[in-house]
């Protein structure tokens, strides 16, 4: 037996508790192929080095309620979120129609159009604070509106908007295809804007943002990396912003992540960059990892899914914390990761939750729903938005 075969045999034995101790429900993939090639692992990291951070206390994942009679936007790509205020859930759809549901049973309390939707100007993204909504429309208009529909302020950029609104302190950060700008959340004043036209605008959707003190690092919808001082609105350059990344049509697989003082960029889903913001040096640069069909960051860990294999990678050195073979569907995707009850919990779009404890025991829970567009977390509740627009609270 070769040394490589011995290594793979030892590693699969080491991981046996992870892939065999499923105490809730064993999820079986009917298309499982035992001859599937096992992804290669070169270096192993101690599992104890996974930083879990604070835990969300949830006793179970039984569905608490469905938000009844909510006509949500189909295929909204999770940009429109449900908010919780004064013991009620507030949900808007792309027609600016507001649904207010009771938090105890999910029953509809009130329903009305917050604003008249004219010229097919669809609501794309929303944020709620202090009895007000900030709304982003496909036409490029951003509005602050009271619960009674009173418009507090309106900003019009006359560019297509199809991204998230990012609230930071008293600012709302807005992405257009090739532009980033900041609005004062109280009065809508344009504080600063910067345009990045070096790359062609293939799409106006997408964009990601993380912040480190007063600095924000971002990926614009056109794929450009940038760094701006929030207070001054000035561009800055460093080794990270000057990365020579792999350019695809729309960089849809690229992700940006921050953990403590470490900025991480996943390029094309295969090349990992980890940058120390204090020393301005790379820990990893153009580091090739196993390809994945989906992936997600969590603290110092990148979890990737390659068909039925899950791998957890240390963002500091590229070593693998673990690899596990699962019975998940090959085409399922990781949507979110959280520390729940001191376990790493992976949420997939087919309604499964893979919970991996530090003792390497694991279990797979089935939420009994599928075709999920997004998971997010609100007041110790898990909100699941399905692609058909239905909303479940767990």
Secondary structure, DSSP 8 states (H G I E B T S, - for coil): --HHHHHHHHHHHHTHHHHH---S-----TT--TT--------B--GGG----S-B--S-----EE-TT----TT-TT-S--EEETTEEEEE-TT-EEEEEETTT--EEEEEESS---TT--EEEEEEETTEEEEEETTSEEEEEETTS-EEEEEE--S--BS-EEEETTEEEEE-SSEEEEEETTT--EEEEEE--SS----SB--EEEEETTEEEEE-TTS-EEEEETTT--B---TTTT------SS-TT-EEEEETTEEEEEETTTEEEEEETTTTEEEEEEEE----SEEEEETTEEEEEETTEEEEEETTT--EEEEEE--S-TT--EEEEEEETTEEEEEETTSEEEEE-TTS-EEEEE-S---EEEEEEETTEEEEEETTS-EEE-
